[in-house]
Amino acid sequence: MNRGLGAAKAAKQDEFYTQYLDIQKEVEAYLEFDPDTFRGKVVYCNCDDPLESNFFRYFAANFNKLGLKRLISTSYDGSPIAGQGEMFPEYSEGNGKRKKPKALAVILDQVKDEDGDGAVNIEDVKLFLKRNKAARIALKGDDTYGGGDFRSAECIAFLKEADIVVTNPPFSLFRQYVAQLVKHGKKFLIIGNTNSITYKEVFPLIKDNRLWLGCTNFNVGMFFEVPGDWKHFHHVCEETGRKIARVSTSCWYTNLDHGRRHHPLHLMTKADNLRFGKTLKGKDSYDRYDNYDAIEVSTYKEIPSDYDGVMGVPITFLDKYSPDQFEIVGTTESNDPTNTFRTRVYTSQECRDA
Ligand SMILES: C[S@@+](CC[C@H](N)C(=O)[O-])C[C@H]1O[C@@H](n2cnc3c(N)ncnc32)[C@H](O)[C@@H]1O
């Protein structure tokens, strides 16, 4: 691919901004399971412009409710001003670009009633940041990575300090992003493309229960704010006037425990599925693979309750997966050499001829 076009495409793919309500809905689902999920923790939102990002806004506004110890948010030098929030309009050049510092970190160790109105909210955070310039740190980057790049030494130092990383990172760098979190042994709650599930850097983590899908049902897709100059978008938000695009293939990935993954699926027996199942009705038995020692189950609803063997299920099953009920043994992807249930390997020619 032409390198310039490739970079432009990647940049475009990366400028999706998460809506406040989506963050709130997801984070609060963890609190239902464990109200202390974030208590006493350092939360790091990287790839998040503290002056605009709803991640920063949510965690700053709920700093005390969540019981945070510290909130760190870092923006990336390459990010445009998306026009999402007006925390600090003075950083905008007015043309979608930002004034110096192009990348910065904001650190909050407390959120108090700065304006003395009796309530503690995002207005207090704005005031605090206006009064305390020291809470904003310009990021310079290093020899390899620019300011605010999640791979830069400055950002890795913040990462090391963090207990939980929460963000929507650039989709184009998702593999590297997850690898870095895993390398540093961090807890995380991040948004990614559902296509990433089968990545060789991601699937083994899912298989080993070191990463799973978040609480928001992933089949619905998500709506994101996109830059104002985008030609393709779904609708304009009435309240904010900002453009919104739908990404049907996006979901939350996490290693924070939540209640939904402990809800077992209620299933019918094999016999009942063969009598009533949408795709199985009228059949004598479940189909078997000829290259795996497994039955084929084409929808999670037809998983038989009285069968203990291996079955092939669609990837959408992961949204319903409870580790208390099932064990993931592998993928059918040809690049999965660990799948011991494979009984035969088709050559590329055989696949083409099929
Ligand atoms: C999908 S957007 C999400 C932005 C924000 N987290 C949100 O959800 O509103 C990803 C952001 O990461 C920025 N970004 C791209 N490459 C990056 C990098 N190497 N390091 C840090 N941030 C990067 C993009 O400019 C973009 O603003």
The ligand as an SDF file (V2000), in Angstrom:
LIG
                    3D

 27 29  0  0  0  0  0  0  0  0999 V2000
  -10.2840    5.9270   18.6800 C   0  0  0  0  0  0  0  0  0  0  0  0
   -9.6540    7.5200   19.1640 S   0  0  0  0  0  0  0  0  0  0  0  0
  -10.3470    7.6570   20.7180 C   0  0  0  0  0  0  0  0  0  0  0  0
  -10.0770    8.9340   21.4100 C   0  0  0  0  0  0  0  0  0  0  0  0
  -10.5380    8.9360   22.8720 C   0  0  0  0  0  0  0  0  0  0  0  0
   -9.8780    7.8600   23.5870 N   0  0  0  0  0  0  0  0  0  0  0  0
  -12.0290    8.7480   22.9300 C   0  0  0  0  0  0  0  0  0  0  0  0
  -12.5010    7.6200   23.0070 O   0  0  0  0  0  0  0  0  0  0  0  0
  -12.7630    9.7480   22.8540 O   0  0  0  0  0  0  0  0  0  0  0  0
   -7.9560    7.1420   19.4360 C   0  0  0  0  0  0  0  0  0  0  0  0
   -7.1090    8.3450   19.7210 C   0  0  0  0  0  0  0  0  0  0  0  0
   -5.7600    7.9240   19.8370 O   0  0  0  0  0  0  0  0  0  0  0  0
   -4.9270    8.8640   19.1750 C   0  0  0  0  0  0  0  0  0  0  0  0
   -3.7110    8.1800   18.7820 N   0  0  0  0  0  0  0  0  0  0  0  0
   -3.3450    7.7460   17.5610 C   0  0  0  0  0  0  0  0  0  0  0  0
   -2.1310    7.1820   17.5950 N   0  0  0  0  0  0  0  0  0  0  0  0
   -1.7250    7.2460   18.8880 C   0  0  0  0  0  0  0  0  0  0  0  0
   -0.5420    6.8430   19.5600 C   0  0  0  0  0  0  0  0  0  0  0  0
    0.4330    6.2320   18.9120 N   0  0  0  0  0  0  0  0  0  0  0  0
   -0.4420    7.0790   20.8900 N   0  0  0  0  0  0  0  0  0  0  0  0
   -1.4480    7.6830   21.5610 C   0  0  0  0  0  0  0  0  0  0  0  0
   -2.5950    8.0930   20.9730 N   0  0  0  0  0  0  0  0  0  0  0  0
   -2.7200    7.8820   19.6510 C   0  0  0  0  0  0  0  0  0  0  0  0
   -5.7680    9.3210   18.0070 C   0  0  0  0  0  0  0  0  0  0  0  0
   -5.3230   10.5550   17.5050 O   0  0  0  0  0  0  0  0  0  0  0  0
   -7.1600    9.3920   18.6350 C   0  0  0  0  0  0  0  0  0  0  0  0
   -7.3820   10.6260   19.2130 O   0  0  0  0  0  0  0  0  0  0  0  0
  1  2  1  0
  2  3  1  0
  2 10  1  0
  3  4  1  0
  4  5  1  0
  5  6  1  0
  5  7  1  0
  7  8  2  0
  7  9  1  0
 10 11  1  0
 11 12  1  0
 11 26  1  0
 12 13  1  0
 13 14  1  0
 13 24  1  0
 14 15  1  0
 14 23  1  0
 15 16  2  0
 16 17  1  0
 17 18  1  0
 17 23  2  0
 18 19  1  0
 18 20  2  0
 20 21  1  0
 21 22  2  0
 22 23  1  0
 24 25  1  0
 24 26  1  0
 26 27  1  0
M  CHG  2   2   1   9  -1
M  END
$$$$
